[in-house]
Amino acid sequence: MSNTKPATAEYEVIKAREIGGVHRAVGEIVTLTPRAAKYYLPPYGSGLKLGGAKEASKPKPVAEKPAAKAEKPDA
């Protein structure tokens, strides 16, 4: 047997259901091995979407600041 840990991935719950013995709400992020997640992904099942955390971790775009008003020269 190998002493390496299996690779895991983060999945977003898209359908409220029991996953891994725990009831999961929509939008929750779960970490599972691909083998464990297999039955919650198409074509075998439904309820999870791969890479949920990647979308959530993207930084929001910074809104541009309005241009500063030009100062009027003193006469």
CYANA upper distance limits for C-alpha pairs under 8 A (distance plus 0.5 A):
  6 PRO  CA     33 THR  CA      7.30
  7 ALA  CA     33 THR  CA      6.56
  7 ALA  CA     34 PRO  CA      8.17
  8 THR  CA     31 THR  CA      6.86
  8 THR  CA     32 LEU  CA      5.87
  8 THR  CA     33 THR  CA      4.81
  8 THR  CA     34 PRO  CA      7.11
  9 ALA  CA     31 THR  CA      6.07
  9 ALA  CA     32 LEU  CA      6.24
  9 ALA  CA     33 THR  CA      6.63
  9 ALA  CA     34 PRO  CA      7.44
  9 ALA  CA     50 LEU  CA      8.24
  9 ALA  CA     51 GLY  CA      7.93
 10 GLU  CA     29 ILE  CA      7.00
 10 GLU  CA     30 VAL  CA      6.14
 10 GLU  CA     31 THR  CA      4.95
 10 GLU  CA     32 LEU  CA      7.00
 10 GLU  CA     50 LEU  CA      7.14
 10 GLU  CA     51 GLY  CA      6.18
 10 GLU  CA     52 GLY  CA      6.92
 10 GLU  CA     53 ALA  CA      6.81
 11 TYR  CA     29 ILE  CA      6.13
 11 TYR  CA     30 VAL  CA      5.85
 11 TYR  CA     31 THR  CA      6.73
 11 TYR  CA     32 LEU  CA      7.92
 11 TYR  CA     48 LEU  CA      6.57
 11 TYR  CA     49 LYS  CA      5.96
 11 TYR  CA     50 LEU  CA      5.12
 11 TYR  CA     51 GLY  CA      5.80
 11 TYR  CA     52 GLY  CA      5.58
 11 TYR  CA     53 ALA  CA      7.55
 12 GLU  CA     26 VAL  CA      8.33
 12 GLU  CA     27 GLY  CA      6.36
 12 GLU  CA     28 GLU  CA      6.31
 12 GLU  CA     29 ILE  CA      5.15
 12 GLU  CA     30 VAL  CA      6.92
 12 GLU  CA     48 LEU  CA      6.07
 12 GLU  CA     49 LYS  CA      5.63
 12 GLU  CA     50 LEU  CA      6.94
 12 GLU  CA     51 GLY  CA      7.27
 12 GLU  CA     52 GLY  CA      4.81
 12 GLU  CA     53 ALA  CA      7.55
 13 VAL  CA     24 ARG  CA      7.59
 13 VAL  CA     25 ALA  CA      7.31
 13 VAL  CA     26 VAL  CA      5.62
 13 VAL  CA     27 GLY  CA      5.72
 13 VAL  CA     28 GLU  CA      5.90
 13 VAL  CA     29 ILE  CA      6.82
 13 VAL  CA     30 VAL  CA      7.89
 13 VAL  CA     47 GLY  CA      6.26
 13 VAL  CA     48 LEU  CA      5.14
 13 VAL  CA     49 LYS  CA      6.93
 14 ILE  CA     26 VAL  CA      5.66
 14 ILE  CA     27 GLY  CA      6.68
 14 ILE  CA     47 GLY  CA      5.60
 14 ILE  CA     48 LEU  CA      5.92
 14 ILE  CA     49 LYS  CA      7.09
 15 LYS  CA     25 ALA  CA      7.85
 15 LYS  CA     26 VAL  CA      6.04
 15 LYS  CA     46 SER  CA      7.89
 15 LYS  CA     47 GLY  CA      4.92
 15 LYS  CA     48 LEU  CA      7.51
 16 ALA  CA     23 HIS  CA      7.85
 16 ALA  CA     24 ARG  CA      6.12
 16 ALA  CA     25 ALA  CA      5.24
 16 ALA  CA     26 VAL  CA      5.61
 16 ALA  CA     47 GLY  CA      7.55
 17 ARG  CA     23 HIS  CA      6.05
 17 ARG  CA     24 ARG  CA      6.04
 17 ARG  CA     25 ALA  CA      7.51
 17 ARG  CA     47 GLY  CA      7.70
 18 GLU  CA     22 VAL  CA      5.73
 18 GLU  CA     23 HIS  CA      4.60
 18 GLU  CA     24 ARG  CA      6.30
 19 ILE  CA     23 HIS  CA      6.74
 19 ILE  CA     24 ARG  CA      6.97
 24 ARG  CA     28 GLU  CA      7.14
 29 ILE  CA     52 GLY  CA      7.04
 29 ILE  CA     53 ALA  CA      7.20
 32 LEU  CA     36 ALA  CA      6.54
 32 LEU  CA     37 ALA  CA      6.49
 33 THR  CA     37 ALA  CA      6.72
 34 PRO  CA     38 LYS  CA      6.46
 37 ALA  CA     41 LEU  CA      7.05
 37 ALA  CA     48 LEU  CA      8.34
 38 LYS  CA     42 PRO  CA      8.42
 38 LYS  CA     44 TYR  CA      7.54
 38 LYS  CA     45 GLY  CA      8.41
 39 TYR  CA     44 TYR  CA      5.74
 39 TYR  CA     45 GLY  CA      5.77
 39 TYR  CA     46 SER  CA      8.10
 40 TYR  CA     44 TYR  CA      7.24
 40 TYR  CA     45 GLY  CA      5.11
 40 TYR  CA     46 SER  CA      5.26
 40 TYR  CA     47 GLY  CA      6.00
 40 TYR  CA     48 LEU  CA      6.21
 41 LEU  CA     45 GLY  CA      5.56
 41 LEU  CA     46 SER  CA      5.53
 41 LEU  CA     47 GLY  CA      7.21
 41 LEU  CA     48 LEU  CA      6.29
 41 LEU  CA     49 LYS  CA      7.56
 42 PRO  CA     46 SER  CA      6.40
 51 GLY  CA     55 GLU  CA      7.61
 52 GLY  CA     56 ALA  CA      7.18
 53 ALA  CA     57 SER  CA      6.53
 54 LYS  CA     58 LYS  CA      7.09
